[in-house]
Amino acid sequence: MKVRVIGGGLSGCEAALQLASFGFEVDLYEMRPVRPTPAHKGDRLAELICSNSFKGMANTTAHGLLKNELRMLGSFLMQAAEEAAVPAGESLTVNREVFSDAVEKRIAACKNITLHREEILTLESDIPTLVAAGPLASDALADNIFKHLGEKRLHFFDAIAPVVETDSIDFDHAFYMNRWEKGETADFINCPLDKETYDEFVRRLREAESIEPRPYEKNELFEGCLPVEEMARRGTETLRFGPMRPVGLGLGNNGKKWYAVIQLRAENKEKTLFNMVGFQTRLKWGTQKEIFMMVPALKNARFARLGCMHRNTFIESPKLLTETLRLRTEIQEKEGLPPIWFAGQITGAEGYTEAVATGWYAAWNMANELLHGKENPLPEDSCIASLLRRLIEPNEDFQPMNFNFGLLPHRQDLKKKDKKTILGNQAIEAVQKWIAEGNRDLKND
């Protein structure tokens, strides 16, 4: 049976590989390089745009728990990420190029997947379709999607952090250390600022000239990924209690806690490039250099990449999708469309790991429906099912969200110190039981 996957990003590649593993003939469509986007640098599949980190790995962190669930469920992209990992304490951080190459090799080696480098303009088709067009669907496809779905176009801003060449960092004013000294090696470079420098740094950020968004981009910013200048404008102390917090990084030369610290995280295994953690921005490039080079450790910095900002488009999932990420049947039939599933950031699931998770889940339910006439949802205690509940529950002000512990079902009387451990164990045990009962075994009859 033939199926169509639109989009060669994280969710689309995961979905294509999963569908192929179940025996489907998959036509995977990626419009780059025929049609570039404002944010991608090239035409690689599964290109990471904003950061090179999939975040924490421990089960006491939300993203660590979600990644562990994906490993148990056989995620191909989680395997690729681990192969491309670079040292980063307790975070799964990857070399972008190595990661994309690993995904492309898997796609190319799969005889059931045909990769098409062309733009898809419409949802209309004779074959079942999985839409993973990402946050940067082309205007033509986005217009067609919203024409059929009958909802207003929704979008938010996502921002990209600068990358610094390591040998341009002044280590007389920087030091290697992981927060709370977690991890076997010290993988983060820390660039401290004293109060005077910090105050001036914040003042310059507040007054700095940003790139004016285009008319169609004037919308609310996503709270989980604010530009650093926007955080500065919210208050003098906002950055000190956000990406520049000094806690867990030891004491300064005066025996007191550092006043403020910028952390840099490795971009590649060789550690020749580091990105500024939490410093996504839409400042003009010349302005970025001037302000960031105020930091003593970065006074001679060479930037391999400066920050930029782009629009992310998403649908109003609560009104359009079922809990298995399928377009509601009444909408599909009314619009004369094939069976359609959605995955990735276009659903409002924000984040790399979430994109992989929704790609896996959409493909899983699509395969079950097409092969056996019924979908097979994950247990409600699982991370993925909890994230999906949030995406489809009625919400008059629907906005993208990352997976977090607050989405997992739990008793209100759980003690704070025990909550993450209990909920983590609950989610893992639920998925393990589901797999043991034979749910993960799907045969193409």
C-alpha positions in Angstrom: 0.0 0.0 0.0 1.3 3.5 -0.9 1.2 6.5 1.5 2.4 10.0 1.2 4.4 12.0 3.8 4.8 15.8 3.3 7.9 17.3 4.9 11.4 16.0 5.5 12.0 17.4 8.9 12.1 15.6 12.2 8.5 14.4 12.3 8.3 13.6 8.6 11.5 11.5 8.6 10.5 9.7 11.7 7.0 9.0 10.3 8.4 7.9 6.9 10.8 5.4 8.5 8.1 4.0 10.8 5.6 3.6 8.0 8.3 1.9 5.8 9.1 -0.5 8.6 5.5 -1.6 8.6 5.7 -2.4 4.9 4.1 0.7 3.3 5.5 2.2 0.1 6.3 5.8 1.2 6.5 8.8 -1.0 8.4 11.4 1.1 8.3 15.0 -0.2 10.7 17.7 0.8 10.5 21.0 -1.0 14.1 22.2 -0.4 16.2 23.1 -2.3 13.5 23.7 -5.0 11.7 26.0 -2.5 13.9 27.3 0.3 12.6 28.6 3.6 13.6 31.8 5.6 15.3 29.7 8.3 16.9 26.6 6.8 20.5 26.9 5.7 20.5 24.1 3.2 18.6 21.1 1.9 19.4 18.4 4.5 16.7 16.2 5.8 15.9 16.6 9.6 17.9 19.9 9.7 18.0 21.4 13.2 17.4 25.1 13.0 17.2 26.7 16.4 19.5 24.7 18.7 21.5 21.6 18.5 20.1 20.2 21.8 17.3 17.7 22.4 17.5 18.8 26.0 17.9 16.6 29.2 18.2 12.9 29.3 17.4 12.0 32.9 13.9 10.6 33.7 13.5 13.4 36.3 13.4 15.8 33.4 10.4 16.0 31.1 12.4 15.7 27.9 14.5 12.9 29.3 11.4 11.0 30.1 9.9 11.6 26.7 13.1 10.5 25.0 13.2 7.3 27.1 9.7 6.5 25.9 10.6 7.0 22.3 13.6 4.7 22.7 11.3 2.0 24.1 9.0 2.5 21.1 11.8 2.2 18.6 12.3 5.7 17.4 14.7 5.9 14.4 15.6 9.5 15.0 16.4 9.0 18.7 18.9 6.4 17.5 20.4 8.9 15.0 20.6 11.6 17.7 22.5 9.3 20.0 24.9 8.4 17.2 25.5 12.2 16.6 25.8 13.2 20.3 28.5 15.6 21.5 29.5 16.1 25.1 26.9 18.3 27.0 26.6 17.1 30.5 23.2 15.6 31.1 21.7 16.8 27.8 21.4 15.0 24.5 23.2 17.5 22.2 24.2 16.6 18.7 26.4 17.7 15.8 23.8 19.0 13.4 25.5 17.8 10.2 26.3 14.4 11.6 22.7 14.0 12.8 21.2 15.0 9.4 23.6 12.8 7.6 22.6 9.8 9.8 18.9 10.4 9.1 19.5 10.8 5.3 21.5 7.6 5.2 18.6 5.8 6.9 16.1 7.2 4.4 18.3 6.4 1.4 18.9 2.9 2.6 15.2 2.1 3.0 13.9 0.5 -0.2 10.3 1.3 0.8 10.9 5.1 0.8 11.1 7.3 -2.4 12.4 10.8 -1.7 10.9 13.5 -3.9 12.6 16.9 -3.9 9.5 19.0 -4.9 6.9 21.2 -3.4 3.5 19.9 -2.6 0.8 22.5 -3.2 -2.4 20.8 -2.0 -3.8 18.2 0.4 -5.8 16.7 -2.4 -4.6 13.2 -3.3 -5.8 9.7 -4.0 -3.6 8.1 -1.3 -3.5 8.5 2.5 -1.4 11.4 3.6 0.7 12.4 6.7 1.3 16.1 6.8 4.6 17.0 8.6 5.2 20.2 6.7 6.7 21.7 9.8 6.5 25.3 11.1 7.6 26.6 7.7 5.1 25.2 5.2 5.3 27.0 1.9 2.7 29.7 1.4 0.9 27.7 -1.3 0.5 24.6 0.9 -0.3 26.6 4.0 -3.0 28.5 2.0 -4.4 25.2 0.8 -4.4 23.7 4.3 -6.3 26.6 5.8 -8.7 26.8 2.9 -9.7 23.2 3.6 -9.7 23.3 7.4 -11.7 26.5 7.6 -9.7 28.0 10.4 -7.7 31.2 10.5 -4.0 30.9 9.9 -2.1 30.7 13.2 1.5 31.3 13.7 4.1 32.3 16.3 7.8 33.3 16.2 10.7 31.0 16.8 14.2 32.4 17.2 17.7 31.1 16.5 20.7 31.6 18.8 24.2 32.7 17.7 27.2 30.3 17.5 30.7 31.3 18.5 34.1 29.8 17.4 35.7 28.4 20.5 39.2 29.6 19.9 37.9 33.2 19.8 36.7 33.0 23.4 38.8 34.7 26.1 39.3 32.1 28.8 40.8 34.6 31.1 37.1 35.5 31.6 35.4 32.1 31.1 35.5 28.7 32.6 34.2 25.1 31.9 31.6 23.8 34.3 28.2 22.1 34.2 25.5 23.5 36.4 25.7 21.8 39.8 28.7 19.9 38.3 26.4 17.3 36.8 27.8 14.9 34.2 31.1 13.1 34.0 32.9 16.0 32.2 32.6 19.8 32.3 31.0 20.5 28.9 29.6 24.0 29.1 31.6 27.2 28.8 30.5 29.9 31.3 31.0 33.6 30.6 30.3 35.7 33.8 29.4 39.3 34.0 29.7 41.7 36.9 26.7 43.9 38.0 28.0 47.0 36.1 28.5 45.0 32.8 25.2 43.2 33.2 23.2 46.3 33.8 24.7 48.0 30.7 24.2 44.7 28.7 20.5 44.7 29.6 20.2 48.4 28.8 21.7 47.9 25.3 19.4 44.9 24.6 16.3 47.0 25.6 17.3 49.8 23.3 18.6 47.7 20.4 17.0 47.8 17.0 15.3 44.6 16.0 14.5 43.4 12.5 11.0 44.5 11.7 8.7 41.6 11.2 6.8 41.3 7.9 3.1 42.1 8.1 2.1 38.4 8.2 4.5 37.8 11.0 3.1 40.3 13.5 1.8 37.9 16.1 2.4 36.8 19.7 5.8 35.4 20.6 6.0 31.9 21.9 6.7 32.1 25.6 9.0 29.0 25.6 11.4 30.6 23.1 11.5 34.4 23.6 14.1 36.5 22.0 16.7 37.6 24.5 16.0 41.3 23.8 12.3 40.7 24.6 13.2 39.1 27.9 15.4 42.1 28.7 12.5 44.5 28.1 10.4 42.6 30.6 12.6 43.7 33.5 16.2 44.2 34.6 16.3 40.9 36.5 14.5 38.8 34.0 17.7 37.5 32.3 19.4 36.9 35.7 16.6 34.5 36.6 16.4 33.0 33.1 19.2 32.1 30.7 21.8 34.1 32.6 21.1 32.7 36.0 24.3 32.1 38.0 23.0 29.3 40.3 24.9 26.0 40.4 28.0 27.5 38.8 30.2 28.0 41.9 31.6 31.2 43.2 33.4 34.1 41.6 36.9 35.5 42.5 35.4 37.5 45.4 34.0 34.3 47.0 30.5 35.3 46.2 28.1 33.9 43.6 28.6 35.2 40.1 26.3 38.1 39.3 25.2 36.8 35.9 26.5 34.1 33.5 26.0 33.3 29.9 26.4 29.5 29.2 27.8 28.2 25.9 27.0 24.7 24.7 29.0 22.6 22.2 27.7 22.5 18.6 30.0 19.6 17.6 32.0 16.8 19.1 35.3 18.5 18.4 34.0 21.5 20.5 35.2 24.0 17.9 31.8 25.7 17.9 29.6 26.7 20.9 26.1 28.2 20.9 24.8 30.8 23.3 22.2 29.0 25.4 18.9 30.8 25.5 20.1 33.7 23.3 17.8 33.3 20.4 17.3 36.8 19.0 15.8 38.9 16.2 18.3 41.7 16.6 20.1 43.0 13.4 23.3 41.2 12.9 25.6 44.2 13.4 23.8 45.0 16.6 24.2 41.5 17.9 27.9 41.6 17.5 28.2 44.9 19.3 26.1 43.9 22.3 27.3 40.3 22.7 31.0 41.4 22.5 30.4 43.5 25.6 30.7 40.2 27.5 34.3 40.0 28.7 34.8 36.4 27.5 33.3 37.3 24.1 35.2 40.6 23.5 37.1 39.0 20.5 34.4 36.5 19.6 34.1 35.3 16.0 30.5 34.3 15.2 30.1 31.3 12.9 26.4 32.1 12.9 24.3 35.0 14.2 20.8 34.8 15.4 17.7 35.3 13.3 13.9 34.8 13.6 11.3 33.1 11.6 7.6 32.4 11.5 6.1 29.1 12.6 2.7 28.1 11.3 0.4 25.8 13.2 -3.2 24.6 12.9 -5.9 24.9 15.6 -5.6 21.2 16.6 -8.3 21.1 19.2 -10.9 21.8 16.6 -9.4 19.7 13.8 -7.6 16.6 15.1 -8.5 13.4 17.0 -6.4 12.1 19.8 -4.5 10.0 17.3 -3.5 13.1 15.2 -6.0 12.2 12.4 -8.0 15.0 10.7 -11.6 14.6 11.9 -13.6 12.4 9.6 -16.4 14.9 9.1 -13.9 17.5 7.9 -12.1 15.0 5.6 -15.4 13.9 4.0 -16.8 17.4 3.7 -13.6 18.6 1.9 -13.2 15.5 -0.3 -9.8 14.7 1.1 -8.0 11.4 1.6 -7.4 10.1 5.2 -4.9 12.7 6.7 -2.8 12.6 9.8 -0.8 15.6 11.0 2.6 15.6 12.9 5.3 17.9 14.2 5.2 21.6 15.0 2.3 22.3 12.6 0.1 20.6 15.3 1.3 23.0 18.0 3.7 20.4 19.6 6.7 22.7 20.2 10.2 21.2 20.4 12.5 18.7 18.7 11.7 15.7 20.8 8.0 16.5 20.5 8.3 16.7 16.7 9.8 13.2 16.7 7.2 11.9 19.1 4.3 13.2 17.1 5.9 11.8 13.9 6.1 8.4 15.5 2.6 8.5 16.9 0.9 9.8 13.7 2.6 7.0 11.7 1.7 4.4 14.3 -1.9 5.2 14.3 -2.0 5.7 10.5 -0.5 2.2 10.0 -3.0 0.6 12.4 -5.9 2.3 10.8 -4.9 1.4 7.2 -3.9 -2.1 8.0 -6.5 -3.2 10.5 -9.2 -0.6 10.4 -8.7 0.7 13.9 -6.2 2.9 15.6 -4.2 1.8 18.7 -3.6 4.7 21.1 -0.8 4.6 23.7 -1.8 4.3 27.4 -3.1 7.6 28.9 -0.2 7.6 31.5 2.4 7.8 28.7 4.2 11.0 27.8 3.0 11.0 24.2 -0.6 10.4 25.0 -0.4 13.2 27.7 1.0 15.6 25.1 -1.7 14.7 22.6 -4.4 15.3 25.2 -3.2 18.9 25.6 -3.1 19.4 21.8 -6.7 18.3 21.3 -8.5 19.5 24.5 -10.9 22.4 23.9 -8.9 25.7 24.1 -10.1 29.1 23.0 -6.5 30.5 23.1 -4.6 27.5 21.7 -0.8 28.1 21.7 2.1 25.7 21.1 3.5 23.9 24.1 6.4 21.6 25.0 5.9 18.4 26.9 6.1 18.9 30.6 5.3 16.9 33.8 2.2 19.0 34.3 0.6 17.2 31.4 0.9 13.7 33.0 -2.2 12.5 34.9 -1.5 12.6 38.6 -3.0 12.9 42.1 -3.1 16.4 43.5 -1.6 15.3 46.9 1.8 14.2 45.5 4.6 15.8 47.4 6.8 18.1 45.3 10.0 16.2 46.0 8.5 12.9 44.9 6.4 14.1 42.0 8.8 13.7 39.1 10.1 10.3 40.2 6.6 8.9 40.7 5.2 10.3 37.5 8.3 9.2 35.5 8.0 5.6 36.9 4.2 5.7 36.2 4.8 6.6 32.5 7.6 4.1 31.9 5.7 1.3 33.5 2.5 2.1 31.5 4.5 1.9 28.2 6.4 -1.2 29.2 3.1 -2.9 30.0 1.6 -1.8 26.8 4.5 -3.2 24.8 4.6 -6.4 26.8 0.9 -7.0 25.9 1.9 -7.1 22.2 0.6 -3.7 21.2 3.9 -2.7 19.5 3.8 -5.7 17.1 2.2 -4.5 14.0 2.1 -6.7 10.9 1.2 -5.8 7.4 -1.3 -8.5 6.6 
